[in-house]
Each structure stands twice: as structure tokens, then as C-alpha cells.
Amino acid sequence: MSESYLTTPIYYINAQPHIGHAYTTMLTDAIARSRRLMGDHVFFLTGTDEHGQKVDRAAQKANLPTPQFADQVSAAFRQMCRDLKISNDDFIRTTEPRHYAAAQEIWRRVQRAGDIYKGEYEGWYCTVDEIFVPEAQLVDGKCPTCGSKVERLKEESYYFRLSKYEKPLLDYYRDHPDFIQPEFRLNEVRTFVEAGLQDLSISRTSFKWGIPVPDDPKHVMYVWFDALTNYLTALGFGSGDAAAEDRLARWWPTVTHFIGKEIVRQHALYWPAFLMSAGLPVPRRIIAHGFWLMGGAKMSKSLGNVARYQDYTQVFGLDGLRYFVMREMPLGQDASFSDEAMLTRFNADLANDLGNLVSRAITMVHRYRDGRVPASPVDGRDSLDRDLVAATAATIESVKACFGEIQVSQALQDTWGLVRHVNKYIVERAPWVLAKDAANDATLDRTLYHAADTLRIIAALVDPVMPDAAGRIRGMLGLDSAELWTSLQVGTLAPGAQLRPVDALFPRIEKTIEELRGMTTSNESTPAPTAAAATPATPVPATPAAPAPAADSRISIDDFMKVELRVAKVLEAEAVPKSKKLVKLKVDVGTEQRTIVAGIAEAYPPDQLVGRTIVIVANLKPAKLMGIESNGMVLAASPEGGLPNLVSVDPSLPAGSRVR
Ligand code: MSP
């Protein structure tokens, strides 16, 4: 059993939390939960960064005394943690006395090491990022990081001898190649250090909203010097408390900082240098993720293109939001946040794949075995069972490895591979057919057992990302507590266990994008498009194509989305008496079986249709054809005067998958 100290950045409180802040917090939470499932002891810290000029100005703008403004906005971040079911162990505010003690203690240690001297800062400052910007780095006179206007400062300031740490930092990077993930970020920092470091201004005199410098209260500490120390404060650093030594010794060497890529320099360069100077160990690991983009630009308060997490938890539920952001953003890459992408993922992955699996597996055990899990002796397994068991065991291992490497999106992709595998296993086994003949009892037992047992494993694997759904699936399976990943194995669901009634996990969201937009404020504030975001880097050549339809006959995406195209499996097919063209099909559409009458008999004899994977219009009003009610329409392409040719998709797609 080992220890893991995990931290998020502490968030500036100049504005309310948005999806960007929520993301880092949810990512760290998913990792914290996965580590606990691996049996680790975890200490998980998050909080708010409350000092500095930016916050002070925001308070003035809000016409509130700064401490009162800080209390209000910090409370919103604390509420975000509750709303998102974040399992943090502490929430730190840099305005707390414990943090003043820690920041002043580290200042004194750095000073004792001879690394602080007084001088005068004259140069540029970006208040949005709270960074000093060397003149040579300005881009059109603006901040190179965020593009905001910079201000000219000229004031007395304490300096930190950053230049002294050039070599120790480079040595550290060389000896710890896994210090930052993704690795290319370490190369960026290394290149920056190799270009030569200048000493860093670490105090300000032109405003008061900060931690006073020990013995010189005319100065307040530079907000980053103050903020980075929070990671030590939470362990009791500077408190003089005897227990703090033990806490520091236990947790500090295990720390992993989760941050966005824009603050790598502060964490991978300034922070290690401060720590080296103070005689403290350098953090073990930094995980730097990419940006959430809206309208092609970084989601940020200053651009005004932010999405509120509350709008999305309201429509998609907490697990819906947590799943989307974890699945959509591979570590280190940027990802786009949009209502369309979220609706698509929710309905495809959650409502269709996982939701259908849960409802089928549980319902079938109720329907065919009175809700009691049947037995499945190992020696009775056939190749379909063995394939599923092997895939499940492999998925457990790959998911554990992915979480260990912070590859949460990949962990979810692997888990969904298993979800689709079980769905396919159920379709291939067709329990509804097996149930018609008692001679198939043993096969039906095995099918039901493996479906339920694999569902138990899937619940355990999604637990770090979707704690609510995992708990609800366990509840349906009659299990009370989560299993540790260290002992997670195929085939341990107890035969005879009584399942509880099925509970609809992720009902489909049958809303158009326009309806959805009305419920989320995110799209109201169009981002101020930056030149880079608005213009593609390389002009895209016009592709010659079929002539565009007349403008008035084109339909919008919303019109198209009204047509519900779905994958279906043909279970039965029979000719319609007295008709040359019609065939009566029984199809599985994932959630149900239905009858469709299709005009494809001339091209496909009935026996060639059974087992095919086809595409249907699933939301067509019922119609009677030759006296038979048809519920849907089969898609086929017909050349002029020729026979219809069925539209086909990959047969491994589960029934019910949406086609768009
Ligand atoms: N207060 C500093 C951090 C001090 S840590 C000692 C700060 N605060 S912040 O409020 O600006 O938050 C920045 C962090 O919020 C990013 O590093 C990232 O974790 C998260 N994000 C804010 N906007 C984001 C996106 N658009 N996309 C992804 N994450 C984003 O910097």
C-alpha cells in the first residue's frame, strides 16, 4: 500500500468557476478515486488562490470589500466540489492564517539561503496571468500567453536568485525524465532554462492585497510565490506543530500536481527552484493537461466564452458531464467543448451502449430466472463465454494501467470495448430465443451469468469517473460496496444473488441542439474570435463536389437529427403472402424487437436477411402494408430502375447504435 498526495491548481477567484476549472478538479478526482481503489492512501487537495492584483481589481469592480468578495467567490469553488462529488480531503484558501504562516516560513528559509535581495522592478506585467513579461517576449505589445494588455511597472521589489538554479534545474530534469507528463512539456521547460534564467521579482509594493513580506510589510509577496506554497501549507508546513513533520515526511515526497498547460513554467521551474532554495524536496510529478476550447479559442473568463458546469450537470447529470470530459480529452491535448459533442456522446455511449447493457442484463435475469443470478460452471463454458471472460480480464488490467499513466480517456475507450463486447455476446446468444426451449437452460444460465458478472466488472472500472452510475449498477446487482481493483476478478458474482429491479441509468436525451442550447448559457457568449482561431492556418481548397442543393431546399442539422437512424439486427424474415416485393422482418433495435415490412424481397430472399446488420429509420410513424403493421423503415440504395441494395454498417456495432 502506498501514499499519493494529489493536488489541483488553486483557482483565482476573480470569477465564478467554469468547465475549465471543473475539468482539472474532476480529472484529479478520478485519479484520486482510482488510487483509492488500488488500495492507496490518498490525500487530495484543492482550493482557491485569493491574493494579487487581479482579484483586488475584480472586487473593486464588484463594489465589494476584497475579503468579502473573496469569501463569496471562494464559496462558489467549494460548492463546485460538492456539486461534482469531488473527494478532496482539504480545501485551502490562501487567505487563511495557516497559509500566511507557511508562505512566510518558506520566504524566511529562502532568505536564509541568501537567495533574496532587494532591487527595483521596471518592466511589464500581465495582471490576467499575474506574470512579469520581459519586453522581448511581448507580442504586438501584449502578453504572449493570453494576449491581454500589459502594464508598465516601476517599483521597489525583492528578487529571488532564480539564475542560481539554472544548473540544478537542468540536472533535475535530466535525472527525472518523467517529471512532467506529457514528456514534450519537459523539453519546452528545459529549452527555456537553457536559454538562461533571470532573477525573479517576488514582491510588490503598489497594492496591499497579499501576504506581507516578513520584516518588511510595505511589500506583499508576488502572488505566485504565495500561491505555490499552498501545497505545503495543507500538510502543516510552517505551523510549528509537531505532527506536521510526520505529515510532510509522509505525503510530500509522493506529490503529483495536476495543472493546465499554461502554468507549467511556474510549477516546473519557479516552484522547484523555491523548494531547492528552501532545502525541501522537489515535487515528484507534474501532470499538464490541455485546454478546453469553445468556438476554437481557450475557454476563459477574459474571452467570455465559458460554459458553466451547472448547466451541463442539469441536462446530462453529474456522471454525464464527468464521462464526457474524461472521454473527450486525451491527456495533453486540447479538446472542444460543445453541446453537439456532448449530446452525441451521451446518447451513444451512455444511453445506448452502457444504459442498454444494464437494462438488458438485469431485465433478463428477472424475466428468465426470477431475478436470481444463475450459476455458470467454469468447465461448461464455450468459446463465446471464454472470449468474453478473456476480454474482461484483459480490460481490468488495461484500465488499471491506463489510470496509473493518467490516460483516463483510453481507460474509458477500453472499458467501452468491453461494454460493446457484452452487448454483442448477448445478441449472438439471443437469450430470448434460448428461453423458448428448456433444452437450452444451461446455455441461458451461462449467458445471464456472464452478462451480469461482466456488468459488475464494468461498474467497478467506471467508478472513478462515474461514481453515481457505478453505485447504481452495484445496487441493481444486489452488491453493497465497491470492490478494490486489486482483487477484481472475473466470475466472482455469487450465484443465487437476488438482483434488485432495473433502474433506468441514462435515459436518452431526445432534445434537438436548439432545445439544448436554450438550456445551456454556454453558447450565448460567443468568444471574441482571435485572429488565429478564426482563420485556418492553411486555406482549405474548395473540393469539387456534387452541386449544392438550392439554398431553400437544404435542411439544418436539427432537421436531419429529427430522423432517428439506428443500427438493427434482423432476427427473423418471412415473405409477405401475395407480394413480390415485400418481406416481413423482426428486428432487434437494442431496446426492443419490432416488426418492419420492407420492399426488398426481390433483391434478398428471406433466408439471406436473418443475422444481417442493417440501418433503419426508427422513429417513423407505424404504417400498415398488406395488413401488417410496419414500425420503421429499412434503408437501401436503389439505382435508377435497379434492385435495392441494403445500407450496411460494421456488423460488430450493437443494435440500437445511432447512425448520423
Ligand atoms: N491561481 C493560478 C494557479 C495557482 S496554483 C499554485 C491559476 N488559477 S486559474 O483560476 O487561472 O486556474 C487555472 C487552471 O484552471 C488551469 O491551470 C487549468 O487547470 C484550469 N483551467 C482554466 N481554464 C481552462 C480551460 N479552458 N481548459 C482546461 N483547463 C482550464 O492559474
Residues whose N, C-alpha, C, O or C-beta is under 5 A from the ligand:
A	BS01	MSP	P9 I10 Y11 Y12 G20 H21 T24 D49 A227 L228 I259 G260 I263 G290 F291 W292 K298 M299 S300
